Amino acid sequence: MAARGPFKTPPPSLPPHPAGAQGEAAEPPSSAADAPHGLGASRRSVIPAFEVMQITGEVERRRAEGRDIVSLCAGEPSARPAPGMLKPAGYTSPLGTAPLREAIAGHYANWYGVSIDPARVAVTTGSSGAFQLVFLAAFDPGDRVALASPGYPAYRNILRSLGVDVIEIPTGSETRYQPTPALLDAAVEAHGPLAGLIVASPANPTGSMLSRAELSALVEWCAEQRVRLISDEIYHGITYAEAGGPDARGVSAVELDPEAIAINSFSKYWGMTGWRLGWAVLPESLIAPMEALASNFALSPPAPAQELALGAFSEERYAERDAVVAGFARARALILDAEPALRWGESAPSDGAFYFYADLGPQLERFGDSLGYARALLDGADVAVVPGVDFDPMHGTRTVRLSYAAGEAAVEEALSRILRFQAPGG
Ligand SMILES: Cc1ncc(COP(=O)(O)O)c(C=O)c1O
């Protein structure tokens, strides 16, 4: 394994990138043979770390040990903005501060009963930052990565921008809008071997969740097929199963397999979207590549946000956020109660997140497609809903997504406007 940490010489010569015509399977990296499941890091992630950031991390560690380090190292002015104007904040270690990585590891012990080495936690600029770095670390151009459709569009867009071949798996009510081993077998049959699978539970836009047994089956399939599993767990905690019940907050893929990657964020459960802070829990083999990538791409995650986020894991904060989720639950109930009156088509199981995703059914006869419906609703009733086209390139012209994160009052008002708007002559 390449030397890690500061003051180490980066790999002297970079291995060539794969010729990588789109769709052509890249050869596995040479380190793959030694790694569990045979899954090594991508060739593109074998780049020298930004040494300054490595040293900054080391300085931080030593200062935490009480040593008086004078750093002539980082390219940042030591004179900070006047206090009161901006909070003083410098770069941190590329994968985040040690206290925050420890606090996140503690969150896994608390919620999932799983012990995670804080070194496996990479703090990132939102989960969006985690996707970029994880996809870079895990996949090479031309690799095939599968994901469910409908799904969060950034997965597919980021992957495509990186030259990864995206395999969309059409899902519907038969599999509760989630991939299954049978659907994955069919995808391999149709397209060839996969390098990765992205799952989300609860998912955006459907809200659908994977049970422990369903996620386990996918984990097993991925291990057998040597497919990297990436699990977007950003909506964990925003769930509507009986509170305190088993797996009520969601099942983390890293409970089931330390080779899986879990991605999460402070944006949703904690409502800290603008602070741009998320994280990934990595397998051992990807820690060094992620550190190299993070130190070049982002230098470090935002320092003030990391400091603030340390307060996220107290019992008081969980209780406060659970009360917010209870509000989402009431807003969700309003929509589910109104469903028959809406006279739409089939809806996805809204197990978690704050989304209701449905086929417009009979409304399509009047409005043509979901874009026409959304436009007419906005024009005619001042209600904004999202047409499904972003989430599902194939069937999204039939579907819409409602976010009930707006709260009970907004949802109640929107529903009465929608019903008035849809009424004959409305
Ligand atoms: C499923 C899913 N994953 C990830 C994100 C990105 O969130 P952030 O970058 O704020 O962590 C979102 C945002 O809407 C999302 O819906």
The ligand as an SDF file (V2000), in Angstrom:
LIG
                    3D

 16 16  0  0  0  0  0  0  0  0999 V2000
  -31.1710   11.5090   -1.9160 C   0  0  0  0  0  0  0  0  0  0  0  0
  -30.3100   12.7150   -1.7310 C   0  0  0  0  0  0  0  0  0  0  0  0
  -28.9990   12.5250   -1.5690 N   0  0  0  0  0  0  0  0  0  0  0  0
  -28.1840   13.5830   -1.4340 C   0  0  0  0  0  0  0  0  0  0  0  0
  -28.6430   14.8890   -1.4480 C   0  0  0  0  0  0  0  0  0  0  0  0
  -27.6470   16.0230   -1.3400 C   0  0  0  0  0  0  0  0  0  0  0  0
  -27.6530   16.7060   -0.1250 O   0  0  0  0  0  0  0  0  0  0  0  0
  -26.4370   17.4890    0.5180 P   0  0  0  0  0  0  0  0  0  0  0  0
  -25.3870   17.6890   -0.5090 O   0  0  0  0  0  0  0  0  0  0  0  0
  -27.0180   18.7800    1.0090 O   0  0  0  0  0  0  0  0  0  0  0  0
  -25.9290   16.6290    1.6410 O   0  0  0  0  0  0  0  0  0  0  0  0
  -30.0060   15.1240   -1.5810 C   0  0  0  0  0  0  0  0  0  0  0  0
  -30.5330   16.4960   -1.6170 C   0  0  0  0  0  0  0  0  0  0  0  0
  -31.6770   16.7430   -1.8680 O   0  0  0  0  0  0  0  0  0  0  0  0
  -30.8510   13.9880   -1.7350 C   0  0  0  0  0  0  0  0  0  0  0  0
  -32.1680   14.1310   -1.8840 O   0  0  0  0  0  0  0  0  0  0  0  0
  1  2  1  0
  2  3  1  0
  2 15  2  0
  3  4  2  0
  4  5  1  0
  5  6  1  0
  5 12  2  0
  6  7  1  0
  7  8  1  0
  8  9  2  0
  8 10  1  0
  8 11  1  0
 12 13  1  0
 12 15  1  0
 13 14  2  0
 15 16  1  0
M  END
$$$$
